[in-house]
Amino acid sequence: MERRGASPGDHKRAKKTAMKSTQRKLAIFLSLPVLIACAAGQAAKIPSQSANPPLPPLRPTVQERLGYPRNARLLIIHADDLGMSHSVNRATFEALDKGWITSSSILVPCPWFPEVVRFAQTHPNADLGIHLALNSEWTDYRWAPLSAKERVPSLLDEQGYLVTDETIVAKQAKAAEVSVELQAQIDRALKAGIHLSHLDTHMTALVGSQELFRVYQALGSKYGLPILVGDYKIPTGVTLASSESLVQQVIGIDPGISPQNWAEWYERTLAALPPGVYEMIVHLAYDDEEMRGATWDHPDWGAAWRQLDFNLVKSPDFQKFLRDQGFILVSWKTLKRAGQNVTVPSDLGLPH
């Protein structure tokens, strides 16, 4: 390609362009402090959700309150979703009976709740809490609120079920309606004669906003039951009381762990824990036709997942690992004793 020489007009235009470029660069440089300050101001306005602030210390520690050494590691092995299905119930009942787990919590709106009532009547010492439910996450297997739908419209999807996703709860659920529904769930269990040990939150929906978390706290205060908080991310501005700080960390396996590494993940995670109080959450069921039908498009926390968790807790090798590590298995009924006569929030009230 032939290259032509530059004309005098070209030199003049080039000089003018260079001057304009220098002026633009100088203007940008001088405006940088203003831009940075504006960005900082915008960032400060964004509401945040933070990891827990330092837990209010209990002195003596939970371990010492229960008669154990301060350097002890206490562990609740807890099964979620009791009442969801017959398959979940069968596995969880067996695990409770045989001491493979120490606690479970109930999805009261689910269709197999009556079977849980019958189990509780014949097992009055079983450690059972309420898995407070504001969403119904499966595609073809759904549940609705216990409350009259006209009283809780912000909890519903277009089909009249609880919404599928816990993030939707945080965006649209009104605190007063949440309070109505969750009191209905707790009251149904109490009227059925179930002796409750604690409250926890299905899919952590109740930590989705400050208003929802305050309902959670107020329910614990009203019913005299400890709530699970652990190391969940809680809304900024929330203050935890000592009675809400009984569990330091929640252990739960994450998606992406291969079946052959299931036990190794749990053992490695548990072995690394320092002295303290922990809850290991498992999801138990049989990988049977019922569970495969309910969870067909959810491999995470689905039928095969729950069978793996069930195989783990009943494994003699895993039980030996816990003994060798010196873990002391406890229940929520045990922890409730440690939480008695410690600070509780004084300004909690359920919204109307």
C-alpha positions in Angstrom: 0.0 0.0 0.0 1.3 3.4 -0.9 1.6 6.0 1.9 1.1 9.6 1.0 2.9 12.5 2.7 1.0 14.9 5.1 0.0 18.4 3.8 0.2 21.7 5.9 -3.5 21.5 6.4 -3.1 18.0 7.9 -0.5 19.4 10.4 -2.8 22.2 11.5 -5.7 19.8 12.1 -3.5 17.4 14.0 -2.3 20.2 16.3 -5.8 21.4 17.0 -7.0 17.8 17.8 -4.1 17.3 20.2 -5.0 20.5 22.1 -8.6 19.3 22.5 -7.4 15.9 23.8 -5.2 17.6 26.4 -8.1 19.8 27.6 -10.4 16.7 27.9 -7.8 14.8 30.0 -7.3 17.8 32.3 -11.1 18.1 32.8 -11.4 14.4 33.7 -8.5 14.7 36.1 -10.0 17.7 37.9 -13.4 16.0 38.2 -12.1 12.7 39.7 -12.5 13.8 43.4 -16.1 14.8 42.8 -16.9 11.5 41.0 -15.2 9.4 43.8 -17.2 11.3 46.5 -20.5 10.8 44.6 -19.8 7.1 44.2 -19.0 6.7 47.9 -22.2 8.5 48.8 -24.2 6.2 46.6 -22.6 3.1 48.1 -23.5 4.3 51.6 -27.1 4.4 50.5 -27.3 0.7 49.4 -28.9 -1.4 52.2 -26.6 -4.2 53.2 -27.0 -7.7 54.6 -24.1 -8.6 56.7 -22.7 -11.7 58.4 -23.6 -11.8 62.1 -22.0 -9.2 64.3 -20.0 -10.8 67.2 -22.5 -12.9 69.2 -23.3 -11.5 72.7 -21.0 -13.6 74.9 -22.5 -15.9 77.5 -20.5 -16.1 80.7 -20.3 -18.9 81.7 -20.4 -20.4 78.2 -23.2 -22.6 76.9 -20.9 -25.6 77.5 -20.3 -24.7 81.1 -23.9 -23.9 81.8 -24.7 -27.5 80.7 -22.0 -29.0 82.9 -19.4 -29.5 80.2 -15.8 -28.1 80.0 -15.4 -24.8 78.2 -13.4 -26.4 75.5 -16.1 -29.0 74.7 -17.7 -29.2 71.2 -21.4 -29.6 71.4 -23.2 -30.8 68.3 -26.9 -30.9 67.3 -27.5 -33.3 64.4 -30.8 -31.9 63.0 -33.1 -33.0 60.2 -35.2 -30.5 58.4 -38.5 -30.9 56.6 -40.3 -33.4 58.8 -43.9 -33.8 57.6 -43.0 -33.0 54.0 -43.7 -36.6 52.8 -44.0 -40.1 54.0 -40.5 -40.9 52.7 -39.0 -38.0 54.8 -41.0 -39.1 57.8 -39.9 -42.7 57.7 -36.3 -41.8 57.4 -36.4 -39.1 60.1 -38.5 -41.2 62.6 -35.9 -44.0 62.3 -33.0 -41.6 62.8 -34.6 -40.1 65.9 -35.5 -43.5 67.3 -32.0 -44.8 66.9 -30.2 -41.7 68.0 -28.5 -41.0 64.6 -29.9 -37.5 64.9 -30.8 -35.5 67.9 -33.4 -33.0 66.6 -35.8 -32.3 63.8 -38.2 -29.5 62.7 -41.7 -29.8 61.2 -43.2 -28.3 58.0 -46.6 -27.9 59.5 -48.5 -26.9 56.3 -47.4 -30.1 54.5 -49.8 -33.0 53.9 -47.9 -35.6 56.0 -48.1 -33.5 59.2 -50.7 -35.8 60.7 -48.2 -38.7 60.6 -45.8 -36.5 62.6 -48.5 -35.9 65.2 -49.0 -39.6 65.6 -45.3 -40.1 66.0 -45.1 -37.3 68.6 -47.9 -38.8 70.6 -45.9 -42.1 71.0 -42.5 -40.3 71.3 -43.2 -37.4 73.7 -39.4 -37.0 74.4 -38.5 -36.5 70.7 -36.8 -33.2 70.1 -39.1 -31.4 67.6 -39.3 -27.8 66.5 -41.2 -25.9 63.9 -39.6 -25.3 60.5 -41.4 -22.0 60.0 -42.5 -22.0 56.3 -43.2 -19.1 54.1 -42.4 -20.7 50.7 -43.1 -23.9 48.9 -40.2 -24.6 46.7 -40.9 -27.7 44.5 -42.4 -27.5 41.0 -45.2 -30.1 41.2 -45.5 -30.6 44.9 -46.8 -27.5 46.6 -48.4 -26.4 49.9 -50.6 -23.5 50.8 -50.7 -21.4 54.0 -52.8 -22.6 56.9 -54.4 -19.1 57.3 -57.4 -18.0 55.3 -55.9 -16.7 52.0 -57.7 -13.3 52.3 -55.7 -12.7 55.5 -52.3 -13.4 53.9 -52.4 -12.3 50.3 -48.7 -11.1 50.3 -47.6 -14.7 50.9 -49.4 -16.2 47.9 -48.4 -16.9 44.3 -51.0 -16.7 41.5 -52.2 -20.3 42.2 -52.8 -19.7 45.9 -49.8 -21.6 47.2 -46.9 -20.2 49.2 -44.4 -18.6 46.8 -41.7 -20.8 45.5 -38.6 -18.8 46.3 -37.5 -17.3 49.7 -36.2 -14.2 47.9 -39.8 -13.5 46.8 -40.8 -13.6 50.4 -38.3 -10.9 51.3 -39.6 -8.7 48.5 -43.3 -8.9 48.9 -44.3 -10.5 52.3 -45.9 -8.1 54.8 -44.7 -8.6 58.4 -48.3 -8.6 59.8 -49.3 -11.4 57.4 -46.2 -13.3 58.1 -47.0 -13.1 61.8 -50.5 -14.4 61.3 -49.4 -17.4 59.3 -46.5 -18.4 61.4 -48.5 -18.2 64.6 -51.1 -20.5 62.9 -48.3 -23.0 62.2 -47.0 -23.0 65.8 -50.5 -23.1 67.3 -51.5 -26.1 65.1 -48.6 -28.1 66.4 -49.2 -27.1 70.0 -52.9 -27.9 69.8 -52.0 -31.3 68.4 -50.0 -32.0 71.6 -46.5 -31.7 70.2 -44.0 -30.6 72.8 -41.9 -28.0 70.9 -38.2 -27.4 71.6 -37.3 -24.6 69.2 -38.1 -22.6 66.0 -36.1 -22.4 62.8 -36.6 -20.9 59.4 -37.3 -22.9 56.2 -34.7 -21.9 53.6 -33.7 -19.0 55.8 -36.6 -16.9 54.6 -36.9 -15.1 57.9 -33.5 -13.6 57.6 -34.4 -12.0 54.3 -35.3 -8.6 55.8 -35.2 -6.7 59.0 -39.0 -6.8 59.3 -39.1 -10.6 58.8 -36.3 -11.2 61.3 -38.1 -9.1 63.9 -41.2 -11.4 63.5 -38.9 -14.4 64.0 -37.5 -12.9 67.2 -40.9 -12.0 68.5 -42.3 -15.5 67.9 -39.4 -16.9 69.9 -40.2 -14.5 72.7 -44.0 -15.1 72.7 -43.7 -18.9 72.8 -40.7 -19.1 75.0 -38.7 -21.0 72.4 -35.1 -20.5 71.3 -34.6 -19.6 67.6 -31.8 -20.8 65.3 -29.6 -18.0 64.1 -26.1 -19.4 64.1 -23.9 -17.7 61.5 -26.7 -17.0 59.0 -26.4 -13.6 57.3 -28.8 -11.3 59.2 -30.2 -7.9 58.1 -28.1 -4.9 59.1 -29.4 -3.1 62.1 -30.7 -6.3 63.9 -29.5 -6.8 67.5 -29.2 -10.4 68.8 -29.9 -11.2 72.4 -27.8 -13.8 74.3 -30.7 -16.2 74.2 -30.5 -16.1 70.4 -26.8 -16.9 70.4 -26.9 -20.5 71.6 -25.6 -22.0 68.3 -22.4 -20.5 66.9 -22.4 -22.0 63.4 -24.7 -24.1 61.1 -23.1 -26.9 59.1 -24.7 -27.9 55.9 -23.3 -29.6 52.8 -23.3 -27.5 49.7 -24.3 -28.4 46.1 -21.4 -29.7 44.0 -20.1 -32.3 46.4 -19.9 -35.7 44.7 -21.5 -38.7 46.3 -18.2 -40.5 46.9 -16.9 -37.4 48.8 -20.1 -36.9 50.9 -18.8 -38.4 54.2 -15.3 -36.9 53.6 -16.8 -33.4 53.3 -18.8 -33.7 56.6 -15.9 -35.1 58.5 -13.4 -32.6 57.2 -15.7 -29.7 58.0 -16.6 -31.0 61.5 -13.0 -31.9 62.4 -11.9 -28.3 61.8 -14.4 -26.8 64.3 -13.0 -25.2 67.5 -14.7 -25.5 70.9 -18.3 -24.2 70.7 -21.9 -25.2 69.9 -22.9 -26.2 66.4 -25.9 -27.5 64.4 -25.3 -29.9 61.5 -28.4 -29.8 59.3 -29.3 -32.8 57.2 -32.2 -33.6 54.9 -33.3 -37.2 55.3 -35.5 -39.4 53.0 -35.4 -42.5 50.9 -34.5 -42.2 47.2 -37.9 -43.8 46.4 -40.6 -43.1 43.9 -42.5 -40.7 46.2 -39.4 -38.5 46.7 -38.3 -38.7 43.1 -41.8 -37.6 42.0 -41.8 -34.6 44.4 -38.3 -33.4 43.6 -37.9 -34.6 40.0 -36.3 -31.3 38.7 -34.3 -30.5 41.9 -31.1 -32.6 42.1 -29.9 -30.3 45.0 -31.8 -31.4 48.2 -33.7 -33.9 46.1 -34.3 -37.6 46.5 -30.8 -38.9 45.9 -29.3 -36.1 48.1 -31.6 -37.1 51.0 -30.7 -40.7 50.7 -27.0 -39.8 50.9 -27.6 -37.8 54.1 -29.6 -40.7 55.5 -26.8 -43.1 54.7 -24.3 -40.8 56.4 -26.1 -40.4 59.7 -26.7 -44.1 60.1 -23.2 -45.1 59.1 -21.2 -46.7 61.9 -18.0 -45.1 60.4 -19.5 -41.6 60.8 -20.7 -42.4 64.3 -17.2 -43.6 65.2 -15.8 -40.4 63.7 -17.9 -38.3 66.0 -16.8 -40.3 69.1 -13.2 -40.2 68.1 -13.4 -36.4 67.6 -15.0 -36.0 71.1 -18.2 -34.4 69.9 -20.9 -34.3 72.5 -24.3 -34.7 70.9 -27.1 -32.5 72.3 -30.6 -31.5 71.4 -32.5 -28.2 71.4 -34.2 -29.2 74.6 -30.7 -29.3 76.1 -29.7 -26.0 74.7 -33.0 -24.4 75.9 -31.9 -25.1 79.5 -28.6 -23.1 78.8 -30.6 -20.2 77.4 -32.9 -19.8 80.4 -32.4 -16.7 82.5 -30.3 -15.0 79.9 -31.0 -11.7 78.1 -34.0 -11.5 75.9 -35.1 -8.5 73.8 -37.4 -6.3 75.8 -39.0 -4.4 72.9 -40.3 -7.3 70.8 -43.9 -7.4 69.7 -45.7 -9.2 67.0 -47.0 -6.9 64.2 -50.8 -6.6 63.9 
